[in-house]
Amino acid sequence: MANLDLFIVNIAFPDIQRDLGGGLSTLSWVLNGYAIVFAALLVPAGRLADRHGHRGGFLLGTVLFTAASALCAASPGVGSLVVGRVVQAAGAAVLLPTSLALLLAVTPAEGRAAAVRGWAAVGGLAAALGPVVGGLLVELDWRWVFLVNLPVGVATLVLGARVLPRRREENPGPLPDAAGVLALTAGIGLLALGLVKSSDWGWGSAEVVGSLVGASVLLAGFVARSMRHPSPVVEFSLLRTPGFSPAAVALFLFCIAFAAMLLSLVTYMAGAWNWSALRIGLAVTPGPAMVPPVALLLAGPLIARFGLWRTAGTGALIYAVGAAWWALRVGQHADYAADVLPGMLLTGIGVGLVMPTLTAGATAVLPPDRLATGSAVVSMARQVASVLGVAILVAIVGSPAPQRFVHAFHEGWWFVAATSLAASVTAFVGLRPRRAALA
């Protein structure tokens, strides 16, 4: 439910904009409000669930997510929709770690690796189904994107209350730094605000400069506090683990490109070609549909033969070529088979090679007692990258005049290509010494 939400909300974005009004910079908070809160609360929510019980945490997360979905569906304006998305993110931040913990609690030790792969594969299934499901729901009304969560949430609560085991960690550790959570949330929020409003306010305006300066101060303070706090939100000491930093940085860069790509395609097809949500969903589907088979069937053998660094680096390079294809080919008149589909297939292959490979690369080098923390940091980095990807795309595209619409999105796709290329270089250069260990 939480994984599917990301993809179907992207498909619904143009219809939400037409119904509720507001420019791209304002509507971007429907995506970024969710990602910011999810990133900031992921580690604290996991620690609280460890302390008070995973079953209760899972049920609480389900209640929050389901209730927030109802709020989103009933939203009369953008403000209330963003509030609903923020509450959804809080629920998702509890659901993600507790669902995995509950799964592992009932899985024998010898089957845990397969269980984790199956749990992660749910995200790939959501990627494959999300565009079509979103398109079908939006054809009814964009509010069905959120209403569909209600029966699923209620069924989950009823079944979960009956069958989920009661479990909590024996030594959950201290709660993470609350002030650090606030500083991280506010810092990322101000950074996104300054970026998305730059085209409206101007880069030299007091509002943009103040937002970016405030973000810099808060994020610098967050890093400094985390370095000395006994229970930080992010343990920066993990960055000293050989191999962790380049994998995490490459994944961070790639997720910036991924988030920007998702929003750019949907917005372009709706704005330039006036396509319906269902048509957009069907058009986007070939890319996400490539992810599960590539990730599950192709990535592993390639890592075994060529090494993690070559597999991830090549995947990010393929993704960059796909984005560059759109920048060179897509125009005012739609030619899906020649101009859009090749890029969709290339980017889908790239995601399938990069996401699981770099996630595994970042966590495989961690000692067992740091695995949970390191995984949470990687998940947090992906969400922060999503915020930046959306914010930077909005800053590049802005609200272009009709005669600049195509050119503005070409610039956005060149940004996607350049960022993915940077991820490729980081993987090729930073991960190369680890080939023998992971090949």
C-alpha positions in Angstrom: 0.0 0.0 0.0 2.7 2.5 1.0 5.0 1.5 -2.0 2.2 1.7 -4.5 1.2 5.2 -3.2 4.4 6.8 -4.6 3.7 5.8 -8.2 0.0 6.4 -8.4 0.3 9.9 -6.8 2.7 10.8 -9.5 0.3 9.7 -12.2 -2.5 11.7 -10.5 -0.4 14.9 -10.3 -1.8 16.7 -13.4 -5.4 16.0 -12.5 -4.8 17.2 -8.9 -3.3 20.4 -10.3 -6.3 21.0 -12.6 -8.8 20.4 -9.9 -7.2 22.2 -6.9 -5.2 24.8 -8.8 -1.7 26.1 -8.1 1.5 26.0 -10.0 4.0 23.3 -10.2 6.1 24.8 -7.4 3.0 24.8 -5.1 1.8 21.3 -6.0 5.3 19.8 -5.6 4.7 19.9 -1.9 2.2 17.1 -2.3 5.3 14.9 -3.2 8.0 16.7 -1.1 5.9 17.1 2.1 5.6 13.3 2.1 9.3 12.6 1.4 10.7 15.1 3.9 8.6 13.8 6.8 9.2 10.2 5.8 13.0 10.8 5.7 13.1 12.5 9.1 10.9 10.0 11.0 12.1 6.7 9.6 14.9 6.2 12.1 13.0 7.5 15.2 9.9 5.5 14.3 11.9 2.3 14.0 13.5 2.9 17.3 10.2 3.6 19.0 8.7 0.4 17.5 11.7 -1.5 18.8 11.1 -0.1 22.3 7.2 -0.4 22.5 6.5 -3.4 20.2 6.5 -4.0 16.4 2.9 -5.3 16.3 1.6 -2.1 17.9 3.8 0.0 15.8 2.6 -1.7 12.6 -1.1 -1.2 13.5 -0.5 2.4 14.5 1.3 3.1 11.2 -1.7 1.5 9.4 -4.2 3.6 11.2 -2.2 6.8 10.5 -1.8 5.9 6.8 -5.4 4.9 6.3 -6.8 8.0 8.2 -4.5 10.3 6.3 -5.6 8.7 3.0 -9.2 9.7 3.9 -8.1 13.2 4.7 -6.3 13.4 1.3 -9.3 12.2 -0.6 -11.6 14.8 1.1 -9.1 17.7 0.7 -10.8 20.9 -0.6 -7.5 22.5 -1.4 -3.7 22.1 -1.7 -3.0 22.9 1.9 -5.2 20.2 3.4 -3.8 17.7 0.8 -0.3 18.4 1.9 -1.2 18.0 5.6 -2.8 14.7 4.7 0.4 13.6 2.9 2.5 14.6 5.9 0.4 12.3 8.1 0.6 9.6 5.5 4.4 9.9 5.6 4.4 9.5 9.4 2.4 6.3 9.0 4.6 5.0 6.3 7.7 5.7 8.4 6.3 3.4 11.1 5.0 0.8 8.6 8.3 0.2 6.8 10.6 -0.9 9.6 7.9 -2.7 11.6 6.7 -4.8 8.6 10.3 -6.1 8.0 10.8 -6.7 11.7 7.6 -8.7 12.0 8.5 -10.7 8.9 11.9 -11.6 10.2 10.5 -12.6 13.6 8.5 -15.5 12.1 11.1 -16.5 9.5 13.7 -19.2 10.3 17.3 -17.9 10.2 18.1 -19.9 7.0 15.2 -18.3 5.2 15.7 -14.7 6.1 17.7 -13.7 3.1 14.9 -14.9 0.8 12.3 -13.3 3.0 14.1 -9.9 2.7 14.4 -10.2 -1.1 10.6 -11.0 -1.2 9.8 -8.0 1.0 12.0 -5.8 -1.2 10.4 -7.2 -4.3 7.1 -5.7 -3.2 8.6 -2.3 -4.2 9.4 -3.6 -7.6 5.8 -5.0 -8.0 4.5 -1.6 -7.0 6.7 0.1 -9.6 5.3 -2.2 -12.3 1.6 -1.9 -11.3 1.6 1.7 -10.1 1.3 3.6 -13.3 -1.6 1.5 -14.7 -3.4 1.3 -11.4 -3.0 5.0 -10.9 -4.2 5.7 -14.4 -7.3 3.6 -14.0 -8.2 5.2 -10.6 -7.6 8.8 -11.9 -10.0 8.0 -14.8 -12.7 7.8 -12.1 -11.4 10.7 -10.0 -8.0 11.6 -8.6 -9.4 11.2 -5.1 -9.7 7.4 -5.7 -5.9 7.3 -5.6 -6.3 7.8 -1.9 -9.7 6.2 -1.3 -8.4 2.9 -2.5 -6.2 2.7 0.6 -9.2 2.7 2.9 -10.5 -0.9 2.4 -6.9 -2.2 2.2 -6.0 -0.4 5.5 -9.1 -1.6 7.3 -8.5 -5.2 6.2 -4.9 -4.9 7.3 -6.0 -3.7 10.7 -8.5 -6.5 11.2 -6.2 -9.3 10.1 -3.1 -7.7 11.8 -4.8 -7.5 15.2 -5.7 -11.2 14.9 -2.5 -12.8 13.6 0.5 -10.6 14.1 2.9 -11.7 16.9 3.7 -9.5 19.8 7.4 -8.6 19.6 9.8 -6.0 20.7 13.6 -5.8 20.8 15.2 -6.9 24.1 17.8 -4.1 23.9 16.2 -1.4 21.7 18.8 1.3 22.6 18.1 4.9 23.3 15.7 7.1 21.3 17.3 9.2 18.6 18.0 12.9 19.1 14.6 14.8 18.9 16.3 18.1 18.2 18.2 16.5 15.4 15.0 15.3 13.8 13.5 18.8 13.9 16.7 20.3 12.5 16.8 17.8 9.6 13.1 18.3 8.8 13.3 22.1 8.8 16.6 22.2 7.0 15.4 19.9 4.1 12.1 21.8 4.0 13.8 25.2 3.7 16.2 23.9 1.0 13.2 22.5 -1.0 11.3 25.8 -0.5 14.2 27.9 -1.8 14.6 25.7 -4.9 11.0 25.3 -5.9 10.2 28.9 -5.4 13.3 30.3 -7.2 11.4 30.7 -10.5 8.6 32.6 -8.8 10.6 34.7 -6.4 13.9 35.0 -8.2 17.2 33.6 -7.1 18.3 36.9 -5.7 15.1 37.5 -3.7 15.2 37.8 0.1 12.9 34.8 0.4 15.0 32.5 -1.7 18.3 33.6 -0.2 16.8 33.5 3.3 15.5 30.0 2.7 18.8 28.7 1.4 20.9 30.3 4.2 18.5 29.0 6.8 18.7 25.5 5.3 22.5 25.7 5.3 22.6 26.7 9.0 20.1 24.1 10.1 21.7 21.2 8.1 25.2 22.2 9.3 23.9 22.3 12.8 22.3 18.9 12.3 25.6 17.4 11.1 27.6 19.0 14.0 25.0 17.8 16.6 24.9 14.3 15.1 28.7 14.0 15.3 28.6 14.4 19.1 25.2 13.2 20.2 25.2 9.7 21.8 22.1 8.7 19.8 22.1 10.6 16.6 19.5 10.4 13.8 22.2 9.7 11.3 25.4 8.0 12.5 28.0 9.7 10.3 30.6 7.3 11.6 29.1 4.8 9.1 30.7 6.9 6.3 34.1 5.7 7.5 33.1 2.1 6.7 35.1 1.1 3.5 32.7 0.9 0.6 29.7 2.4 2.3 30.2 6.0 1.4 30.7 5.6 -2.4 27.7 3.2 -2.6 25.5 5.6 -0.6 26.6 8.7 -2.5 26.0 7.0 -5.9 22.6 5.8 -4.8 21.8 9.3 -3.5 22.7 10.9 -6.9 20.7 8.2 -8.7 17.6 8.7 -6.6 17.7 12.5 -7.4 17.6 11.6 -11.1 14.9 9.0 -10.5 12.5 11.3 -8.7 13.0 14.1 -11.2 12.3 11.7 -14.1 9.1 10.4 -12.6 7.6 13.9 -12.2 8.9 15.2 -15.5 7.4 12.6 -17.7 4.0 12.7 -16.2 3.9 16.5 -16.2 5.2 16.7 -19.8 2.7 14.2 -21.3 -0.2 16.0 -19.6 1.0 19.5 -20.4 2.4 19.2 -23.9 0.3 16.4 -25.3 -2.8 16.7 -23.2 -2.9 12.9 -22.5 -5.3 11.4 -20.0 -4.1 9.9 -16.8 -4.8 6.4 -18.1 -2.9 7.0 -21.3 0.0 8.4 -19.3 0.0 5.4 -17.0 0.1 3.0 -19.9 2.8 5.0 -21.6 5.0 5.0 -18.4 4.5 1.3 -17.6 7.2 -0.3 -19.8 9.9 1.4 -17.8 8.8 0.2 -14.3 7.8 -3.2 -15.7 11.5 -3.7 -16.6 12.6 -3.3 -13.0 11.5 -6.6 -11.4 12.9 -9.0 -14.0 16.2 -7.0 -14.4 16.6 -6.7 -10.6 15.7 -10.3 -9.8 17.1 -12.2 -12.8 19.9 -10.1 -14.3 21.5 -8.0 -11.6 22.8 -11.0 -9.5 24.6 -12.8 -12.3 26.1 -9.6 -13.6 27.5 -8.8 -10.1 28.9 -12.3 -9.8 30.6 -12.0 -13.2 31.6 -8.4 -13.5 31.5 -7.0 -10.0 29.3 -4.6 -8.2 31.0 -1.5 -9.5 30.7 -2.4 -13.1 27.0 -3.5 -12.8 25.9 -0.3 -10.9 28.0 2.0 -13.0 26.8 0.6 -16.2 23.2 0.7 -15.0 23.4 4.4 -14.1 25.1 5.0 -17.5 22.2 3.2 -19.3 19.7 5.4 -17.3 21.6 8.5 -18.4 21.4 7.5 -22.0 17.6 7.0 -21.7 17.2 10.5 -20.2 19.4 12.0 -22.9 17.3 10.2 -25.5 14.2 12.1 -24.3 16.1 15.4 -24.3 17.2 14.9 -27.9 14.0 13.3 -29.3 10.8 14.3 -27.5 9.0 17.3 -29.0 5.7 19.1 -29.2 4.1 16.3 -31.2 3.7 12.9 -29.7 5.6 9.9 -31.3 5.5 7.5 -28.5 7.2 4.5 -30.2 10.1 6.4 -31.6 10.7 9.1 -29.0 9.4 7.9 -25.6 9.5 4.1 -25.5 13.2 3.6 -26.1 14.0 6.0 -23.2 11.4 4.2 -21.0 13.1 0.8 -21.6 16.6 2.1 -21.0 15.7 3.9 -17.8 13.8 0.8 -16.6 16.8 -1.4 -17.2 19.0 1.2 -15.4 16.8 1.3 -12.3 16.8 -2.5 -12.2 20.6 -2.7 -12.3 21.3 0.2 -10.0 18.8 0.3 -7.1 19.2 -3.3 -5.7 22.9 -3.3 -6.5 23.8 -0.1 -4.7 21.5 -0.9 -1.8 23.1 -4.3 -1.4 26.6 -2.7 -1.8 25.9 -0.1 0.9 24.7 -2.6 3.4 26.9 -5.6 2.7 30.0 -3.9 4.0 28.4 -3.1 7.4 29.0 -5.1 10.5 26.0 -7.1 11.8 25.3 -4.7 14.7 25.2 -1.7 12.3 23.1 -3.3 9.6 19.7 -2.0 10.8 21.1 1.5 11.3 22.9 1.5 8.0 19.8 0.3 6.2 17.7 3.1 7.8 20.4 5.7 6.7 20.3 4.4 3.1 16.4 4.6 3.1 16.6 8.1 4.5 19.1 9.2 1.9 16.8 7.9 -0.8 13.9 10.0 0.5 16.1 13.2 0.8 17.3 12.6 -2.7 13.7 12.4 -3.9 13.0 15.8 -2.3 16.0 17.3 -4.1 15.1 15.7 -7.4 11.6 17.1 -7.4 12.8 20.5 -6.1 15.6 20.9 -8.6 13.3 19.8 -11.5 10.7 22.4 -10.5 13.5 25.0 -10.3 14.6 24.1 -13.8 11.2 23.8 -15.4 9.4 26.5 -13.5 6.2 27.7 -15.1 7.4 28.1 -18.7 5.5 30.0 -21.4 3.9 27.8 -24.0 6.7 28.5 -26.5 9.3 27.4 -24.0 7.5 24.4 -22.6 9.4 21.8 -24.6 12.8 23.4 -24.2 12.3 23.7 -20.4 11.7 19.9 -20.1 14.6 19.2 -22.3 16.7 21.1 -19.8 15.1 18.9 -17.1 16.0 15.7 -18.8 19.6 16.9 -19.4 19.7 17.4 -15.6 18.5 13.9 -15.1 21.1 12.5 -17.5 23.9 14.5 -15.9 23.0 13.4 -12.4 22.7 9.8 -13.4 26.1 10.1 -15.1 27.6 11.4 -11.9 26.2 8.4 -10.1 27.8 6.2 -12.7 31.2 7.8 -12.3 30.9 7.5 -8.5 30.2 3.8 -8.8 32.9 3.1 -11.3 35.6 5.1 -9.3 34.5 4.7 -5.7 33.5 1.1 -5.7 36.1 -0.4 -7.9 38.5 -1.6 -5.1 35.7 -3.8 -3.7 35.2 -6.0 -6.7 37.1 -8.9 -5.3 35.0 -8.9 -2.1 31.6 -8.7 -3.8 32.1 -10.4 -7.2 
